[in-house]
Amino acid sequence: MTVARRLGRLPLPIETPRLTLRLPAAVDVPRLRRLLRDPRTARAEGADLHSPEERRRPELMVARTRREYRRADHLSLSVVDRSSGELVGRVGLRGLDWTWRKVESLSYWIAPAWWGQGFATEASWYLCRAAFGALRMRRVASQALDANARSLAVLRRLGFVEEGRERRAVVVGGRPMDMILFGLLPEELRPFEARAPSALERRTLARAARRRAPASAPPGCRRP
Ligand SMILES: CC(C)(COP(=O)(O)OP(=O)(O)OC[C@H]1O[C@@H](n2cnc3c(N)ncnc32)[C@H](O)[C@@H]1OP(=O)(O)O)[C@@H](O)C(=O)NCCC(=O)NCCS
């Protein structure tokens, strides 16, 4: 089977209730450049094996992710909020192993202004469903730092099961941290529920929306 046919089985874009997941394109570059100025987003891109050079020049990242798609090595998709038409993050299946039919890592980041709306959960759920469905994978793995409570919550909410812990796997800000290893089998993917934001999240969202409001917001304006 040709490499192209492997990923070609998955119709793109993927439409979820609120999001469009599509291949990154040149049109994403200015927006990515802005979002990657936030260290929390940039760190996640780093964890996703993207070089510092690509973080400075997102056009390289876009070109590389399209090459990876053609080779069927990795699938990395832009996450677009359909209500605003804005790119709000990335979600990916890194390390597509077509021999053993497994995915080395579900990866994701959402720009901080959009945190807490369930976007990471929604994008990841639909991508995992595609991995087990159209791509016929047997397992999807993922990893999160034990200090990354939000990411751990996303994985647990999807149904990922903790399978191990790499002690002192990485050093962040001079502090060694453990990496928690997760795996998901098709029957463990929890039913997807669009979730209503809590009162606290609604307040956070309203604040974020106010901060985003001016059309002329300076590039790289900091989100919460
Ligand atoms: C991790 C990340 C993708 C989550 O994005 P998100 O769209 O806010 O995620 P969701 O809204 O789908 O879910 C967030 C979860 O965190 C929970 N949460 C919210 N605030 C929290 C907090 N302060 N502490 C712990 N959990 C929190 C939410 O309740 C939700 O859990 P639930 O689904 O069990 O209710 C986002 O924070 C991010 O991009 N972080 C930086 C990059 C990163 O860490 N990527 C992952 C690398 S492993």
The ligand as a MOL file (V3000), in Angstrom:
LIG
                    3D

  0  0  0     0  0            999 V3000
M  V30 BEGIN CTAB
M  V30 COUNTS 48 50 0 0 0
M  V30 BEGIN ATOM
M  V30 1 C -3.3070 21.3980 27.7380 0
M  V30 2 C -4.1670 22.2850 26.8360 0
M  V30 3 C -4.0290 21.8080 25.3980 0
M  V30 4 C -5.6270 22.1980 27.2680 0
M  V30 5 O -6.4040 22.9520 26.3510 0
M  V30 6 P -7.9170 23.3240 26.6700 0
M  V30 7 O -8.5990 23.5890 25.3740 0
M  V30 8 O -7.9680 24.3470 27.7120 0
M  V30 9 O -8.4350 21.9380 27.2530 0
M  V30 10 P -9.9230 21.5670 27.6110 0
M  V30 11 O -10.7220 22.8090 27.8270 0
M  V30 12 O -10.3890 20.5790 26.6010 0
M  V30 13 O -9.7370 20.7870 28.9700 0
M  V30 14 C -8.9970 21.3280 29.9880 0
M  V30 15 C -9.1610 20.4650 31.1810 0
M  V30 16 O -8.4180 21.0580 32.1890 0
M  V30 17 C -9.2630 21.2870 33.2910 0
M  V30 18 N -8.7580 22.4700 33.9320 0
M  V30 19 C -9.0970 23.7310 33.7230 0
M  V30 20 N -8.3680 24.5190 34.5250 0
M  V30 21 C -7.5570 23.7180 35.2290 0
M  V30 22 C -6.5590 23.9270 36.2080 0
M  V30 23 N -6.2490 25.1510 36.6370 0
M  V30 24 N -5.9140 22.8570 36.7000 0
M  V30 25 C -6.2180 21.6370 36.2800 0
M  V30 26 N -7.1380 21.3680 35.3510 0
M  V30 27 C -7.7930 22.4120 34.8350 0
M  V30 28 C -10.6250 21.4970 32.7060 0
M  V30 29 O -11.6240 21.3300 33.6880 0
M  V30 30 C -10.5960 20.4090 31.6910 0
M  V30 31 O -10.7530 19.1830 32.3620 0
M  V30 32 P -12.1220 18.3850 32.2590 0
M  V30 33 O -12.2450 18.1420 30.8060 0
M  V30 34 O -11.8540 17.1600 33.0440 0
M  V30 35 O -13.1730 19.2890 32.8060 0
M  V30 36 C -3.7320 23.7650 26.9140 0
M  V30 37 O -3.7600 24.1370 28.2690 0
M  V30 38 C -2.3800 24.0290 26.3120 0
M  V30 39 O -2.2570 24.2250 25.1100 0
M  V30 40 N -1.3230 24.0400 27.1500 0
M  V30 41 C 0.0220 24.3330 26.6850 0
M  V30 42 C 0.5100 23.2660 25.7550 0
M  V30 43 C 0.4600 21.8800 26.3590 0
M  V30 44 O 0.6810 21.7250 27.5580 0
M  V30 45 N 0.1810 20.9060 25.5000 0
M  V30 46 C 0.1690 19.5300 25.9100 0
M  V30 47 C 1.5520 18.9850 25.9010 0
M  V30 48 S 1.5030 17.3620 26.6470 0
M  V30 END ATOM
M  V30 BEGIN BOND
M  V30 1 1 1 2
M  V30 2 1 2 3
M  V30 3 1 2 4
M  V30 4 1 2 36
M  V30 5 1 4 5
M  V30 6 1 5 6
M  V30 7 2 6 7
M  V30 8 1 6 8
M  V30 9 1 6 9
M  V30 10 1 9 10
M  V30 11 2 10 11
M  V30 12 1 10 12
M  V30 13 1 10 13
M  V30 14 1 13 14
M  V30 15 1 14 15
M  V30 16 1 15 16
M  V30 17 1 15 30
M  V30 18 1 16 17
M  V30 19 1 17 18
M  V30 20 1 17 28
M  V30 21 1 18 19
M  V30 22 1 18 27
M  V30 23 2 19 20
M  V30 24 1 20 21
M  V30 25 1 21 22
M  V30 26 2 21 27
M  V30 27 1 22 23
M  V30 28 2 22 24
M  V30 29 1 24 25
M  V30 30 2 25 26
M  V30 31 1 26 27
M  V30 32 1 28 29
M  V30 33 1 28 30
M  V30 34 1 30 31
M  V30 35 1 31 32
M  V30 36 2 32 33
M  V30 37 1 32 34
M  V30 38 1 32 35
M  V30 39 1 36 37
M  V30 40 1 36 38
M  V30 41 2 38 39
M  V30 42 1 38 40
M  V30 43 1 40 41
M  V30 44 1 41 42
M  V30 45 1 42 43
M  V30 46 2 43 44
M  V30 47 1 43 45
M  V30 48 1 45 46
M  V30 49 1 46 47
M  V30 50 1 47 48
M  V30 END BOND
M  V30 END CTAB
M  END
